[in-house]
Amino acid sequence: MPKQAKNPKDTYTIMTELVLPNDTNPLNNLMGGRLMHWMDIVSAIAAQKHCNRIVVTASVDNISFQHPIALGDVVTLEAKVTRAFSSSVEVHIVVKGENIPSGKKYPSNSAFFTFVAVDQSGRPIDVPELIPETEEEQELFDGALRRRQLRLVLGKRMKPEEATELKSIFKLDE
Ligand SMILES: CC(=O)SCCNC(=O)CCNC(=O)[C@H](O)C(C)(C)COP(=O)(O)OP(=O)(O)OC[C@H]1O[C@@H](n2cnc3c(N)ncnc32)[C@H](O)[C@@H]1OP(=O)(O)O
């Protein structure tokens, strides 16, 4: 690890958007694609805060939309790095909606994005270590290895038999 270790709070990023007519589908709800664009931006900023480098989006885990966000509502996206590996970092993003006139706040969705820090030529470079501080950060940190192995196996970048964390969950050796 080339640089001083950081804590998740050093990477915390919050972004607030208002759903305007140009962001919506024919039902007057926020389009999924627009939300994913905002999620990519907020998480890339969190990853950059950790790496102090250019980062590229390497993968996006599954995103399910629990609750539509209506025209005129406010969207809050919060992102934090959960774990750093060699050149990659995992970022957790939580999205909430808010209808200000009624005071109603509701969860919309959450996701994990993976970013890779690269040099000016686009080659991966090492990133600093991330040290969790709170219990929640430790849980996200612990789960990150499992999620990493799952996405690398699905992306055919790791053989299933090398995914030790997944094997222990499914008890494949027994
Ligand atoms: C911010 C933006 O929106 S950028 C635009 C969208 N994104 C892009 O254009 C990225 C295009 N892809 C790339 O440039 C390359 O594939 C890179 C930089 C992501 C990886 O480059 P590679 O030469 O394959 O690198 P390599 O195999 O050495 O892997 C580097 C790291 O990427 C990680 N990685 C590569 N592919 C994936 C993937 N699909 N999912 C998760 N992590 C991945 C590896 O696990 C490794 O992480 P580690 O160093 O922490 O162990």
The ligand as an SDF file (V2000), in Angstrom:
LIG
                    3D

 51 53  0  0  0  0  0  0  0  0999 V2000
  -15.9270    6.5980  -13.6720 C   0  0  0  0  0  0  0  0  0  0  0  0
  -16.3880    5.9450  -14.9170 C   0  0  0  0  0  0  0  0  0  0  0  0
  -17.5310    5.8570  -15.1630 O   0  0  0  0  0  0  0  0  0  0  0  0
  -15.2310    5.2180  -15.9660 S   0  0  0  0  0  0  0  0  0  0  0  0
  -16.0880    4.4950  -17.3460 C   0  0  0  0  0  0  0  0  0  0  0  0
  -16.5130    3.1020  -17.1730 C   0  0  0  0  0  0  0  0  0  0  0  0
  -15.4190    2.2340  -16.8120 N   0  0  0  0  0  0  0  0  0  0  0  0
  -14.3930    1.9390  -17.6530 C   0  0  0  0  0  0  0  0  0  0  0  0
  -14.2490    2.4250  -18.7470 O   0  0  0  0  0  0  0  0  0  0  0  0
  -13.4130    0.9030  -17.1590 C   0  0  0  0  0  0  0  0  0  0  0  0
  -12.9740   -0.0310  -18.2930 C   0  0  0  0  0  0  0  0  0  0  0  0
  -12.1550   -1.1030  -17.7790 N   0  0  0  0  0  0  0  0  0  0  0  0
  -10.8330   -0.9570  -17.5650 C   0  0  0  0  0  0  0  0  0  0  0  0
  -10.2550    0.0740  -17.8340 O   0  0  0  0  0  0  0  0  0  0  0  0
  -10.0860   -2.1560  -17.0220 C   0  0  0  0  0  0  0  0  0  0  0  0
  -10.8440   -3.3300  -17.2420 O   0  0  0  0  0  0  0  0  0  0  0  0
   -9.8300   -2.0080  -15.4910 C   0  0  0  0  0  0  0  0  0  0  0  0
   -8.9180   -0.8310  -15.2170 C   0  0  0  0  0  0  0  0  0  0  0  0
  -11.1190   -1.8540  -14.6810 C   0  0  0  0  0  0  0  0  0  0  0  0
   -9.1280   -3.2960  -14.9880 C   0  0  0  0  0  0  0  0  0  0  0  0
   -7.9960   -3.4520  -15.7850 O   0  0  0  0  0  0  0  0  0  0  0  0
   -7.2590   -4.8800  -15.9800 P   0  0  0  0  0  0  0  0  0  0  0  0
   -6.1330   -4.6940  -16.8750 O   0  0  0  0  0  0  0  0  0  0  0  0
   -8.2840   -5.9070  -16.2680 O   0  0  0  0  0  0  0  0  0  0  0  0
   -6.6510   -5.0440  -14.5590 O   0  0  0  0  0  0  0  0  0  0  0  0
   -6.3970   -6.2780  -13.6130 P   0  0  0  0  0  0  0  0  0  0  0  0
   -6.8530   -7.5940  -14.1500 O   0  0  0  0  0  0  0  0  0  0  0  0
   -4.9720   -6.1300  -13.2150 O   0  0  0  0  0  0  0  0  0  0  0  0
   -7.3450   -5.9250  -12.3850 O   0  0  0  0  0  0  0  0  0  0  0  0
   -7.1680   -4.7170  -11.6980 C   0  0  0  0  0  0  0  0  0  0  0  0
   -8.2040   -4.6450  -10.6220 C   0  0  0  0  0  0  0  0  0  0  0  0
   -9.4780   -4.5300  -11.2220 O   0  0  0  0  0  0  0  0  0  0  0  0
  -10.3590   -5.4340  -10.5930 C   0  0  0  0  0  0  0  0  0  0  0  0
  -11.3830   -5.7920  -11.5390 N   0  0  0  0  0  0  0  0  0  0  0  0
  -11.2280   -6.0210  -12.8510 C   0  0  0  0  0  0  0  0  0  0  0  0
  -12.4080   -6.3380  -13.3840 N   0  0  0  0  0  0  0  0  0  0  0  0
  -13.3100   -6.3090  -12.4060 C   0  0  0  0  0  0  0  0  0  0  0  0
  -14.7020   -6.5490  -12.3360 C   0  0  0  0  0  0  0  0  0  0  0  0
  -15.4250   -6.8910  -13.3960 N   0  0  0  0  0  0  0  0  0  0  0  0
  -15.3160   -6.4290  -11.1410 N   0  0  0  0  0  0  0  0  0  0  0  0
  -14.6140   -6.0720  -10.0490 C   0  0  0  0  0  0  0  0  0  0  0  0
  -13.2960   -5.8250  -10.0430 N   0  0  0  0  0  0  0  0  0  0  0  0
  -12.6560   -5.9540  -11.2160 C   0  0  0  0  0  0  0  0  0  0  0  0
   -9.4640   -6.6070  -10.2350 C   0  0  0  0  0  0  0  0  0  0  0  0
  -10.0560   -7.4210   -9.2420 O   0  0  0  0  0  0  0  0  0  0  0  0
   -8.2410   -5.8830   -9.7400 C   0  0  0  0  0  0  0  0  0  0  0  0
   -8.4640   -5.4500   -8.4110 O   0  0  0  0  0  0  0  0  0  0  0  0
   -7.2860   -5.5420   -7.2910 P   0  0  0  0  0  0  0  0  0  0  0  0
   -6.0470   -4.9280   -7.9150 O   0  0  0  0  0  0  0  0  0  0  0  0
   -7.7790   -4.7300   -6.1590 O   0  0  0  0  0  0  0  0  0  0  0  0
   -7.1040   -6.9890   -6.9900 O   0  0  0  0  0  0  0  0  0  0  0  0
  1  2  1  0
  2  3  2  0
  2  4  1  0
  4  5  1  0
  5  6  1  0
  6  7  1  0
  7  8  1  0
  8  9  2  0
  8 10  1  0
 10 11  1  0
 11 12  1  0
 12 13  1  0
 13 14  2  0
 13 15  1  0
 15 16  1  0
 15 17  1  0
 17 18  1  0
 17 19  1  0
 17 20  1  0
 20 21  1  0
 21 22  1  0
 22 23  2  0
 22 24  1  0
 22 25  1  0
 25 26  1  0
 26 27  2  0
 26 28  1  0
 26 29  1  0
 29 30  1  0
 30 31  1  0
 31 32  1  0
 31 46  1  0
 32 33  1  0
 33 34  1  0
 33 44  1  0
 34 35  1  0
 34 43  1  0
 35 36  2  0
 36 37  1  0
 37 38  1  0
 37 43  2  0
 38 39  1  0
 38 40  2  0
 40 41  1  0
 41 42  2  0
 42 43  1  0
 44 45  1  0
 44 46  1  0
 46 47  1  0
 47 48  1  0
 48 49  2  0
 48 50  1  0
 48 51  1  0
M  END
$$$$
